[in-house]
Amino acid sequence: MPSLPPAVFYRRLADAVLVLHFGVVLFVVGGLITVVAGNRLNWRWVNQRWFRLVHLAAIGVVVVQAWFGQACPLTTLEPWLRMRSGALAAEAHLLRAVRLGIHGGLHSVRAAGGAGLVALSATA
């Protein structure tokens, strides 16, 4: 099996981080919506202990990051990998700025209402 050139390897790794990050954001936001809707629609699986604890932990991580002004490690890792792949620094930083704007907006919402989101997730 031939090995990949480093540029291709890092680009693919950056793409994988992007997909993982999208999944995490979708789980945090979509999970909360699903819990609320699922309880109204009598979906019993939304109250499974493992699901609620994993979802609560994911929300908690985002809230703590927002409170301390920390960027998500995946937000930082992806542009670093893209730069390692040979992407122009400006391109990697532009992508990072766009993601920080979107992701940062979510952090701001959670920082302001983090305790309420955690309480809602725990009791919904």
N, C-alpha and C positions, 0 to 999 in steps of 0.2 A: 504494500500500500504506500503510494508516494506521499511524502509529507507536504503540507501546504506551505507556500511562502509566508513569511511572517506577516506581511501586509494583509493577506487574505485571512489568515488565522485571526488576527486582531479585529478585522472588520466583522468577521462572522461572530466572534465573541461579543463585540459591541452590539450587534443585532440581537443576539440572544439575551443580553442584559436588557435591551429595550423591550423585548417581548415579555420578559419576566417582570419588569417594572410596570408595564401596562397591566399585566395580570394582577399584580399586587394592588394597584390603584382600583382596578375593577372589583376586586374582592372586597376592599374596604368600603368603597362607596356603594357598590351593588349589593354587598352583603347586608348593609344596614337597611336599604330599601327592601330587600327580600325578606328580612326578619319582620319588618313592620307589615308589609303586604301579606306575608305568609301567615302571620297571626290573625289578621283580619279574614283571611280565606281559609282558616283552619288547616293549614299545612303543618302537620306535626313535626316533620323533619327539621324545620327551622329552629326548633327548640331543643335539638339534640345537644347535650352538654359539650361534646367535643367541638361542634361547629361554633357554638356560642363562645367558648373559651378561646378558640383560635382567632375568631373574629374580634373579640374584645382585646386580645393581645395585639393584634395588628393595629387596631384603632389606638391603643395605648402607646405603641411605639411612635406612631405619627404625631400624637398629641405631645409626647415628651420631646420629640425632635423640634416641634414648633415652639414649645415653651422655651427651649434652650437655644433657639435660632440655628439649629443644625440642619444642614442639607441632608437629604436622603443619600445614603451611601451609593445607591444605584444611580442617582442623578449625577454624582461625581464620577463614578466608575466608567460610565458609557463614553463621555467625551475623552477621558484619558485613554481608553482603548482605541477610540477613533484616531486620536493623535498618534498613538503608537503604530497604527496601520498606515500612517503616512498622510492622513487627511490634513488639510491645511488647518492651522491653529484657528484661523478666523472661522472656518466652517464648523469645527468642533465647538468653539465657543458660542457661535450663533445657535447651533442646535441646543446647547446647554442653556442659553438664555431663554429660548422659547420654552423649553421644558420647565425651567425654574419659574417662569411666569405662570404657566399653567399649574404646575405642582405647588409653587409658592402660594398661589391663590387658595388652593386646597388647604395648605398649612395654616394660612391666616384664618380661614373659616374655622378650622379645628382648634386653633389656639384660642380664639375668642369663645367658642362654645364647646371646648374639649370635654370639660367635666360633664356637660349636658349630654354630649354624644356618648360618652362612656356610660353614664347612668341610663340613657335610653337603650343602649345596646344590651346592658345587663338586665334590664327589666322588661323590655318589649315583648 
